C-alpha cells in the first residue's frame, strides 16, 4: 500500500508502510472504487452498526434473520437484496423512483428500426449511451455543464446511465421481497438499537420504517480529498470541479506527471470511464503521453551518443 504521495524536485516520492521511499517521474492514480463509496448524507449520521455501504459486505449470511433495508435501484442494490433474501434475512428494497429498470437479455433479437433508433453499446442501448461508449474525446470537448449533467444528472434530467438491473436478476427480486417504490427519505434516527427511516410515499403520506440495519447501495463518487495518501501540498495545487481534478486530454492533471483514471476522469471523458470498458482508451492515452515525455530531445540524443562514442561528435 502507498501511505503517502508527495512532490519531489524531479517528480514524486511515494512512501510505503515499511518506510521505503520511491522516487518516480510519473504517477497514475488508478484506485478504482476504493475510497469512493457513497452514503447519502441523511444516512451517514447513523452509527456504522446501523448503516453500511453495499461494498463493505462479503458475507451477507451474517445478517440472517434480521430486518435489512437496501436503499437503491441499481445492480448493487438489487443483487444485495436478492442475496439477503436467499440467506434468510428479511430484505426490504427502498427505491426513490416509481419503477425499477431491467436490462433486456443480450440475446434478444431487435427489429432493424429499433436497433437504429437505440443502437447497442457495451454499456447498454440508446443514442446517448452509444455516444458515451464510443466518443470520449468528443465528450471531452462538450461544455462543462453538459458533461456534468450527462454524468450525474441536472436541470431536471437524469444521468445518461441510470440505475438498472440485469435481466437474469429480476426473478430473484420481484415477488420475493417488499419493494417500496416512489419513496422520499425525509430523515433517519436511531431508536432502541434500530434504525428508523422517516419516509414519504408516492401518495404523500409519511411513515416510519424500522430496520435492524440499512445498506446504502447508492453507488460511488470520487472526491480527491478522500484519497488518504495525497499530501496537502499536492491537493492545494490541484484545481478541481465537483471535487474532481481538472484533466488534460491525456488524463494529466495540472501537476505535470500526475494522472487520474476511472471515476476521477468520468466528468471529463464520460460515464464509460467508470467501467472496465473505458480502461483501454485510458491506458492508450496515458501511455502515449508518458512515452512522448520519455523520448529525449535531438540535442540530448546527440549528447548521449557522444558520451558512448566520443568519435561520434
SVG drawing of the C-alpha trace seen along z (x, -y; Angstrom):
<svg xmlns="http://www.w3.org/2000/svg" viewBox="-52 -25 89 44">
<polyline fill="none" stroke="black" stroke-width="0.4" points="0.0,0.0 1.1,-3.6 0.8,-5.5 1.9,-8.9 2.4,-10.6 4.2,-13.9 6.0,-16.0 9.8,-16.0 12.2,-18.1 12.3,-15.6 8.7,-14.2 7.1,-12.4 8.0,-10.5 5.9,-7.6 6.2,-6.2 5.3,-2.6 4.3,-1.2 7.8,0.3 9.3,-3.2 10.6,-2.6 10.7,-5.7 10.4,-5.5 11.2,-8.4 9.3,-8.4 8.7,-10.9 5.0,-9.9 2.2,-8.6 -1.2,-7.2 -4.0,-7.3 -6.0,-4.2 -7.6,-3.4 -10.9,-2.1 -13.8,-2.3 -11.5,-2.5 -12.3,-5.5 -15.3,-6.3 -18.3,-4.6 -21.2,-7.0 -23.6,-7.1 -26.3,-9.7 -25.9,-12.4 -29.1,-11.6 -27.9,-8.1 -24.4,-9.0 -25.4,-10.4 -26.2,-6.9 -23.6,-4.8 -21.7,-2.2 -23.6,0.5 -26.8,-0.6 -25.7,-1.5 -23.2,-0.5 -22.3,-0.6 -23.0,2.3 -19.3,2.6 -18.5,3.4 -20.3,6.7 -18.6,10.0 -20.8,12.4 -24.4,11.4 -25.3,14.5 -24.1,12.6 -27.4,10.7 -29.6,13.8 -32.9,13.3 -32.6,9.5 -34.7,6.8 -32.5,5.0 -33.4,2.1 -31.5,1.8 -31.5,-1.7 -31.1,-1.9 -32.3,-0.5 -29.1,0.4 -27.3,3.7 -25.6,3.5 -28.8,2.8 -30.8,5.5 -28.0,8.1 -27.6,7.3 -31.4,7.5 -31.5,10.9 -28.6,12.3 -30.0,11.1 -33.3,12.8 -31.6,16.0 -29.6,16.1 -32.9,15.8 -32.6,12.1 -35.8,10.0 -34.9,7.7 -36.8,4.5 -35.9,2.7 -36.2,-1.1 -36.4,-2.9 -36.8,-6.6 -38.1,-6.1 -41.5,-4.9 -40.2,-1.7 -37.1,0.5 -35.4,0.6 -34.4,4.0 -32.0,4.6 -33.2,6.8 -31.4,10.1 -28.3,9.5 -29.5,12.4 -32.8,10.7 -33.5,10.0 -34.5,6.5 -36.0,5.0 -33.8,3.0 -35.7,-0.2 -35.2,0.3 -31.5,1.1 -31.1,-2.1 -33.1,-4.3 -31.5,-2.7 -28.1,-1.3 -26.4,1.2 -23.1,0.5 -21.1,2.2 -22.9,0.0 -26.5,0.6 -28.8,-0.7 -29.6,-4.2 -28.0,-7.1 -26.6,-8.8 -25.2,-5.6 -23.7,-4.7 -22.1,-8.2 -20.6,-8.0 -19.2,-4.5 -17.6,-5.4 -16.7,-9.1 -14.9,-10.0 -12.8,-12.7 -15.9,-14.4 -17.4,-14.2 -14.3,-15.9 -14.9,-18.9 -18.5,-19.4 -19.3,-22.3 -18.6,-21.6 -22.3,-21.9 -23.3,-19.5 -20.7,-16.9 -21.7,-17.2 -25.4,-16.8 -24.7,-13.7 -22.7,-12.1 -24.6,-13.0 -27.9,-14.5 -29.2,-18.0 -31.7,-20.6 -34.5,-18.1 -32.8,-15.4 -31.2,-12.2 -27.7,-11.0 -27.1,-9.0 -26.6,-5.8 -29.5,-5.3 -29.7,-2.6 -30.8,0.7 -30.6,4.4 -29.5,7.3 -32.4,9.3 -31.3,12.6 -31.7,11.0 -35.4,10.0 -36.8,13.4 -34.7,13.3 -36.1,9.9 -39.7,9.3 -42.2,11.1 -39.5,12.2 -39.5,9.3 -41.3,6.0 -40.3,3.3 -41.1,-0.2 -41.3,-2.4 -41.6,-6.2 -40.2,-6.8 -38.7,-10.0 -36.3,-9.8 -37.0,-12.7 -34.5,-11.7 -33.3,-8.9 -33.0,-8.4 -31.8,-5.6 -34.2,-4.2 -33.7,-1.2 -30.8,0.1 -32.6,-0.1 -32.6,-2.5 -35.8,-4.4 -36.3,-5.8 -38.8,-8.7 -40.2,-8.4 -42.9,-9.9 -44.6,-7.6 -45.9,-8.3 -49.3,-9.2 -47.7,-11.9 -48.3,-10.1 -45.5,-9.9 -44.5,-6.7 -41.6,-5.3 -39.7,-2.2 -37.9,-0.4 -34.9,1.8 -32.0,3.6 -29.6,2.3 -29.6,0.1 -27.4,0.9 -26.8,-2.0 -26.3,-0.8 -26.1,-4.4 -23.1,-3.9 -19.7,-5.7 -18.5,-9.3 -14.9,-10.4 -13.6,-13.2 -9.9,-13.9 -9.6,-14.6 -10.9,-11.2 -7.6,-9.7 -5.7,-9.3 -2.2,-9.2 -2.2,-12.5 -0.2,-15.2 -1.7,-18.6 0.7,-20.5 -0.4,-18.3 -4.0,-18.8 -3.6,-22.6 -2.1,-22.6 -4.9,-20.6 -7.7,-22.7 -11.0,-20.7 -14.6,-20.8 -17.1,-19.0 -14.0,-17.7 -12.6,-16.1 -9.3,-17.2 -9.3,-19.1 -7.6,-16.9 -6.0,-17.4 -6.9,-15.3 -4.3,-12.8 -5.8,-12.4 -3.0,-14.5 -3.8,-16.9 -2.4,-20.4 0.5,-18.8 2.8,-17.5 3.2,-13.8 0.2,-13.1 -2.7,-11.3 -6.2,-10.3 -8.3,-7.5 -11.7,-5.8 -14.3,-7.6 -11.9,-10.6 -12.0,-11.0 -15.7,-10.4 -16.6,-14.1 -14.1,-14.8 -14.4,-11.8 -17.9,-10.4 -19.5,-7.7 -17.8,-5.0 -14.7,-5.7 -16.4,-4.2 -16.3,-0.8 -13.7,1.7 -14.6,1.0 -13.2,-2.5 -9.8,-1.3 -8.3,-0.6 -8.9,-4.1 -7.5,-5.5 -4.4,-3.3 -3.5,-4.2 -3.8,-7.9 -1.8,-7.9 0.9,-5.6 1.4,-7.7 1.7,-10.8 4.3,-9.3 6.1,-7.8 6.4,-11.2 7.9,-12.6 10.4,-9.8 11.8,-10.4 15.0,-12.5 15.3,-15.7 17.6,-15.6 20.3,-17.6 20.0,-15.1 20.3,-12.2 23.5,-13.7 24.9,-14.2 24.2,-10.6 25.7,-9.3 28.8,-11.4 29.1,-10.0 29.0,-6.5 31.2,-7.0 33.5,-10.1 34.4,-9.8 30.7,-10.3 30.9,-14.1"/>
</svg>
